[in-house]
Amino acid sequence: MSTLLKRRRTWIAATAGIAAVTLALAGCGGGSSGGGSYGATAAGSDGSGNTGNSGGSSVALASSNLGRILVDGQGRTLYLFEADRGSTSACNGACASVWPPLKTSGKPKAGSGVSASKLGTARRADGSTGVTYNGHPLYTYAGDSGPGQTSGEGIDGFGAEWYVLSATGDKVEAR
C-alpha cells in the first residue's frame, strides 16, 4: 500500500473517530429521550447490546461490498480489533464509545450461515458480557450509520486495526 494511501486512510479514520466521539459525547447530554441515532441504539434498550428484550444477541451473515460478513441482529456490520488478546477485549472507555461491543444477556444466537459452535461470550472489564466469534470479541462501529455499511474496515484506531469478519471468523481485508 502506498504511503499516500496509508496517510489518507489514517486521516479518514482519525476524522471519523473524532466525529464518532463527538457524537457519543453529545449523546451523553441531558434529556431522557431513547434514541433514534445509530450510536444511541447500538447498546439496545436494556443497555445489554441485546437486540431483543430477552435472551441472547444474534449474529448472522449478510452480503456486503466485502463479501459475506458477520452482522448483528439489526444488520449492522461486526468487527474484530487486532489489539484484543484471545477473547479478552482491549477496547474499553472512549474506544467502546466509538466501537460499541456486541453485548448479550443470554446465550448468543447463530443466524443463517453462522456456526453456533464458534459463538461464545467473554466477561468485559465493566462486568458486562460480550459476544465472541471464533475467539474474537465483536464490535459495531459508530461511524456506520446503518445496516450494510463497512466504513470501519481497515481503520487503525485505539492502537490497532479493525476488520470485518467472514463466516469462518477470520478478518476480511479490503482488496
Order of alpha helices (4+ residues) and beta strands (2+ residues): alpha-alpha-beta-beta-beta-alpha-beta-beta-beta-beta-beta-beta-beta
